[in-house]
């Protein structure tokens, strides 16, 4: 299993988050095809809470993302994904 650490998404750029999300869905039957602008729009629509969201980092690379929205006292997972090369390693 890779050694990983979790960090708030505030430690990543929006570009890094977008790239991690695209890669995490790259082998799906309908791959996610986002521009940075469309990623930003999607996160605003879904109410991304930067303080509640996390990334897993392995060897300096974003390996997995958990993007969360918080409304009132409830938290909602709005997107999560693990990059293919980091799957089956206990990150999920």
Secondary structure as UniProt FT lines:
FT   STRAND          5..8
FT   HELIX           9..11
FT   HELIX           14..24
FT   TURN            25..27
FT   HELIX           36..46
FT   TURN            50..52
FT   STRAND          54..58
FT   TURN            59..60
FT   STRAND          61..71
FT   TURN            72..73
FT   STRAND          74..82
FT   HELIX           84..86
FT   TURN            87..88
//
